[in-house]
Amino acid sequence: MSLSLLAFWLRVHGLFANSFHADEALFASWARHIASWKEPLLLTQAVDKPPLLFYLQALFYLPSGPVEWAARLPNFMASVWLAPLTAVLYRCLYVGEGGETAGDFPSAFPASYSPAVPPLPGAPSRIKTGGALLAALVVACFPLAIQFSATAFTDPLLTFWLVASLALIRHPYAVNRPPITDYGLRITNYRPPVTAGFLFGLAVATKYQALLFLPLVMGVGWLVGYGRAQWQRWLMGVLPVLTTVFLWDVARTGGRSLWSAQISNYGGVRLAWSWELWPRLTAWGQLWVTAVPPILLLALILLLTGLVWRSWRVDDSTSRVDLLLISFVVGYMVLHWLTAVPVWDRYLLPLVPLVAVLIGRGFSLIMRMFADESNEKSAFIRRIRVYPRSIFFLFLVALLVFPAWKARYGRYPVGGQVNADQGAAQIAAVLAHEPYGTVLYDHWYSWQWGYHLFYRKVYVSWFPHGAALAEDLTVFGRDGNARYVALPDSIVSQPIIRAIHSAGFQLRPIAAAGNIALYQILPDEVTR
């Protein structure tokens, strides 16, 4: 419960302080179409994502109205719950680790499961749960997770469904035990594979990127002993969700436009050209350094190296889990490096719980080095051995707390930001009460206008370049209706300004906010 409260406190500031990135504004405008019943199937919208998040956002719009924080609530709630859920995932993957036994926690593995190191009968209770608690603490304090929590992107909800699905992959022959409560979540020893499949289907219904995690799901299923019967039941959970998404797409367009639209927006799926490899590698490296505090990133690299080294020396169930998680994280990054997909911070978010589990795993192994007190007869020596553990734990906490404090106020250039909309909301407020016939010409901020000018009387006209704008003004610019143009407050707007002047029009400054300047377009004869 305390970790959930910490995660809530670190995230709640951004819920009301952040503004919409262009993609967030687009997703939130789709939700407004649904909530207002204007287009419940989004027939005229160029949707390229599965619709689960948009319908959840629409549900939150109903009681609160179309406010920005309502569109962020599904991700906010999922991000707060993700911290204890990561602890549950850790305990399910590493039962027996750190002195736990199959009777202490509902195991993902059979009764014959052998932990990496035999349980320590004298180990303090804080060692028994230290790895799981640290994994939850990492998720609660990780800057990337904090700054994406109060956003309307699809990735936070995707991450929650994926971790929930992995946490429910249990050994098929485990014995049912009474429910227990741990980390604030009430769980039982065994959940049918259909539940894990259903949650994975929800992840796919949130974003198709969930399919990249299918090898990890299959790997965990193989480790816990899933057979044909279990995978068939797992598919029984997945297929109804995927069928619903498919029928929704068919009802909208009569075909499979959703998948093709997403692929086309990426420019197709292809391997990166040879001359792209080095720039892409440096870009991903810079993004990691930006998203993860450098000291924590160094500690993570050292922990992963140590886990790989130990896994080659010790062949047991937990070592196989270590190799599976590390291999997937590395493979995921290599795939994003070698394919020509955008280098975006949001693609790193689903890795955060897996990285947190590995950090907790490395921590618990290091703690065990100091925990073998059974051979020490002196109470003084046993007391002295506690200090290295405490110092190491406090050092890790310090590495997490200071970056978390900065991330609470959006001071990292990742995820949600206070000025993400570059002033679009303030400019839209200036135009909110303009009459019918008013035209706003735009090239850069159309998705923001789609949200902020929803149900307003202003018509937003997108132009591809200055010549197209000049042509439109030549034909329609003198019809008596008010016309405006929104331009970036930078040198890139100069060609547009010259095109407007060449068409016989002048610009009158109306308002400026953030990086956007609003001008009214007037014919030369009016300004003389």
N, C-alpha and C positions, 0 to 999 in steps of 0.2 A: 504493500500500500504506500509506503514512504517513497519508493522509487517512482510509482505512478504520480504521486503528488509533486515530486521533483520534476518529472517530465512535463507535467501540466504547467508548473510555474515557469519553466524555461521556455515554453512554447506559447503561452497565452498572450504575451505582449505582441508578437507578430500577427496574431489573429485579427487585431484591430488596427495595427499600425501600418501594415504592408499595403501596397497598391498592386494592381493587376499588371503582370507581364502580358505581352500580347497573346500568348497561348492561353493563359488563364482567362483573359477577357473573352476569347473565342469560346472556350468550354463553358464559361458562365453564361454567355449569351445563348448557347444551345439549351442550357438548363432553363433559361427564362422562356424560351419558345415552348418548352414542355410544360413548365409550371403555369404559364398563362393560357395553356390549351390552344395557343395560336397555331402551333405545329407539333402535336405530340409525337409524331413520327419523324420530324425533321426532314420533311419531303424536299424542301427547297434549299437545304443547307448542305454544304460540301463536307459531310462528315467522313472522317478517315480514321476514327477510333471506335472501338466497341463502346456501347452506350451506358454501361452500368453506372459509372461515376456521374454522368449527366442526369440520370433519373434520380439518383440519391440527392444530388444538389437541388433538383426540383422539389423534392420532398421537404427539404429544409427551407426552401423559399416560401412554401405555403403558409407556415405560421409566422415567419419573420419578415416577409416581404423581400424584394430583390436587393438586399444589402450585400456588400462584398463578403463580409465575414460569414454569412450563411453559406455561400458557395465554398468556403474553406472548411466548414465544420466536419464534413465526412473525413477529410484527410487529417484534420486536427485530432479527432477522436481516435482514428486508426493509429496515428503516431504516438499518442499517449499510451494506448494499449500495447503498442509494439514492444515497449521496454519489458514488462513482465512476461509477455509472450516469448521473448528471446530467452529469458531465464528458463522457461518451460522447455523450449527447444534444446537448450544446453543439457538440461537434466535428462531429457529423453534420449539424447545421443550418447551421453557419457554417464549413464547409470553405473554405479559402482566406483566412479572416479572420485578421488578425494575422500575415500572412506565410506561412501554410501553403499548400501546393499540393496538387493532387489526388493526387500521389504520396506525400505525407506521411501521409495518413490515408484510410481508406475513405470515399469521398464519398457523401452522400445525393443529390447532384446530378450531372448529366451532365458529360462532359468539357468542354463549352462553357460551364460555369458561370463567371460573372464575379463576383469578390468586390467588396465595396463600395468598397474602396480597393486599388489594385494592390499586390501583395506587395512588401515592402521587403527588398531583397537584403541589406542590412546590418543588419537588425533583430536584436537579441539573441535568443537562443533562449528566454529567459524571457518575451519578449513574444509569441512564437509560441504558447505554451500558457497564457499568463496568464489569459485569459478563461475557459477551461475549468477551470483549477485554482481560480480564484476562485468559479466556479459550484459546484464540488464543496465548497469550503470553506464557502460560505454554507449549503448543505444540512447539512453536518456540524455547524455551529455555531448554526443557527437555533433559537431557544428553542422555537418551536412544534413543530419536527421532533424536538427532543430529548425534550420532555416527552410527546409522543405515542408515542415509540418503545417504551417499556416499558409498554404498555397492551394490553388485550384488545379494543379497538375494532376495527371493520372498516376504518377509513380508512387507517392506515399501509400495510396490505397492498394496498389498492386503489390507492394512490398509486404503489407499486412497479410493479404490473402496467401501469399507464397509461404511466409513463415508459419501461418496457421496450418496450412496444408502439410508442411514438412513435420510439424510438431505432432500431428495426428497419425503419422505412419508408424504403427506399433507392430510388435511381433504377433503374427496371426494366431499363435497358440498360447498367448499369455492368459493367465487365470484372472478372471474378473475379481476385483477387490472393491470394497466400499469406496465411494468417492472421498477424496481428500481435498483440502484447500491449501494451495501453495502459491506464493507470490500474488495473492489476491485473485487467483483463478481457480475455479472448482473443476477438477478434472478426474477422470477415472482411468483405470489401468489399460483399458482397451476401447478403442473406437473402431467401428467397422470401416473398412477401406472406402466404402461409398462416401463417408463424410469427408475424408481426405480428398477424394476425387472431386466432390462437390465444391470444396474450397478452392481447389486448383482451377476448376471451371470458372469460378467467380474471378480468379486472377486473370484468366484469358478474356473474360467478358469485360475486364477493366482496361487491359492493354495486351496486344498480341505479343509483346515482348516476353510475356510469361512463358511462352513456348520454349524460349531459350533455357529455362530452368528445368525442362523435362528430363535431361540427363541426370541432374542432381536428384530429382524425385525418384527416378529409376534406380540410381545408385543407393539411396537410402533404403528403398524397398528391397533391393537385393541383399543389403547388409542385414536387414531384420528378418529375412526369410520369406518374402512374398513369393508366392507361386502363381500358377495360372489362375486359380480360383480367386485369389486376392486381387490380381490385376483386373480380372473381369468385373469384380464388384467395384473396383476403383473407377473403371470406365463407366459403370452404371451411374456414378455420381457426376462424372464429367459431361457425358453426352447430353443430358437434359439441358444443361446450361448452354452448351455450344449450339444445340438445336434451337433454343430460344433466340440466341443472337442471330443465327442464320435466318430464321423465319422473320425476325424483325427487319433484317436487311432486304429480304425478298418482298416484304410488305411495302417497304419504302420505294425500291427501285425495280423490283422484279428480277433481280440478278444478284451477283456477288460483287457489288460495287465497293463495299467497305474495304475488303482486302486490296483490291486493285487500286483504290484511291490512296491507301497508305503507301503502297509500293511506289506509285508514281510520284507522290510527294517527296519521297526519298531520292527520286531520280533513278529508281531501279536498284536492285540489290546486286552489287558487283564487288569483286576484289579491288583493293586499292592498287593504283598504278605504282610502279617501282619508284618513281620520283616523288610519290606521296608518302612513302613509308617513313622516312626520317622526320619530315614535318609533323606527321600524325603522331609519331612516337613522342616527340618533344611536347606536342600539344597535350597529349594525355598525361605526360609526366608533370607538366605545369599545372594541370587541373587537379591532379592528386595532391601536389604540394599546396595548392590553394584550398582544396576542400578538407585537408587533414593537417593539423598543426605539425610542423616539421619534426619536433621531438617525438610526438606520438607516432608519426609515420616511421621514424627510425626504429622506435621500440617495436612496432608492428613487424617490420622487416626482420629484425633480429629474432623475434618470437617465431615467425613463420620458418625461418632458416633452422632454428633449433628443433621445431616440430618435425620438419622434413628429415633432418639428421637422425632424430630419435626413431622415426617411423621405419627407417631403413635398418635400424639395429634391433628393434623389438617388433615382432609380428604377433599382434593381438587385435582384438576387435576395435579398441579405441584408436590404435594406430591406423587402422583402415579408415575409420571415420576422419581422422586428421588428413590423410592423403586424399580422401574424396573431396573434402571441403577445400583444401588448398589447390587441388587440381582444377576444381570447378572455378574458383576465383581467378586463377591464372589463365585458364582457358577462356573464360568470359572476357577478360581484358585483351587477350591476344586476338580473339574474334573481332572485337570492336576496333582493334588496331588495324587488322588486315582487311577489313571490309570498309567500303567507302560510306560509312554512316557519320552523321555529324558528331563532333566532339562536344558533347553536352554534359554538364554536371549531373543532370537528372538520371543519366544512365548508370551512375555510380551508386545511387541510393539503394537499390535492392541488394547490393553487396554488404551494406553496413551491418545487418544482423549476423551474416556469416562471418565477417571479420571480427565482430564482437564475440562470437562464440569461440573463435580461435584465440583471441586475446585472453578470454577467461580460461581456456584450456591451458595455455602457456603459463598463466599465473598460477593455476592450481598445481601444476608440475613443479614450478619453482618453490611454491609454498611447502610442498611435501619434502623438499630438501631440508627444510628447517623443522619439520614436524615430527621426525622420528625420535621421540623422547623415551621410548620404551627401555632403552639401554642405559639411560641416565639415572643414576641412583640419587644424585644430589638435587634437591629441590631448587637450590640456588642456580645451578647450571641449567635446569629446565626453564627457570624464569628468564635467564639471560638469553636463551635461544628464541624467546618470543620477540625480542626487539628487532632483529633483522626482518622478520615477517611484517611487523607493524610499520617499520620504516619503508619497506618496499611497497606496501599497500598504500600508505599515505603519499608516496611519490607518484604512484599511478593516479590516485585521486586528484593530486595537484595538476597533473598533466591534462586531466579531463575538465576540471572545474573552471580554470581560467579561460580556455577557449569557449566553454559553454556560456560563460558570462558575456563574452563578446558576441557570440552567435545569437543570444537572446535579443539583442538589439540590432541584429542584421548587419553586423560589421564585416562579415566575410562576403566577398563577391560571388556568392553561390546562392541558389534557392531564392526564397522570397526576399524582396527588398522594399524599403519605404518608398523609394523613387522609381520603382519598376515601370510605372506607366509614363514616366517622363513628363508628367503634368497633364496627361490627357483628361483626367477626371475634372480638373479645374477649367480646362478649355471647354469641355462639354457643358459644364454648368453655365458658361457664358451664353451658349447657344440654346439652352434648354427651352426657352420660351419664344423662340423665333416662330413666325407663322408658316403655314403651308406654302410651298413654293421655294422656300429657302434651300439653297444648295451649298454643300460643303465639299470642295474638291480636296482629294487626299491621295497620297501615294504610300505613306509610311505607316499610318496608324489606323487603318480601316477596322481591324478587329477590336480595338478599344472603342471606336465609335459605335460599333455594332452592339456593344454592351451598354455604354453610357448614354447613347441616344436612342435606346430601345423604346419604342412607343412615343418617340418625340416626332415633331413635324418636319425635321430637317432631313433632306435627302442627301445621302453621302454618295458622291460620284468619284469612283476611283479612276485615276489616269495613269497609264504606263510610263509616259515621258512628257517632257515639256511641249513637244510638237502636238501631241494629242490634246493637251489642255488648251493650247492656243486655238486649235481647230474648233473645239467645243465652244470656246468663248466667242469666236467669230460668228458662229451660227446662233447661239442662244444667249450670249452675254448681255444683250440689250433688250431683254423682254420685260424688264421692270422688277424682276424678283431679286432679292438679296442673294449675293454670292460671296462665299468665303473660301479661303484656302488655308490649310494648316501646314506649316513648313518647319523643318528642324532649324534650330538656331545655330546653324553651322554653314560652312562653305558649300555643302552639297545642294543647298537650296538656290544657289545663284543661277544655274541654268534655267530653273523654273521661273524665277523672277524675270530673267531676260525674255523668256518666251511669252510671258504675260504682257510685258511692255511692247514687244514686237507685234502683238495682236491688237494694240490700241487701247490698252487698259492700264490702270495704275493701282497701286496697293496702298490701303490705309491701315496702319497698325490698330488693332482692336484690343488684344490681350496677349500676355506672355506668361507662361508657367513652365517651370522645369526646363526642358529642352525644346519646347514647342512654342512657336509664335503664330498667332492667328491674325490674318489680314482680311479686310473686306476688299473685293475686287470691284472697281468702279471704272466705267468708260472714261476715256480722256475728256470728252465733251462735258462730263459732269464735274470733273475736277478743275476745269478751267474757270 
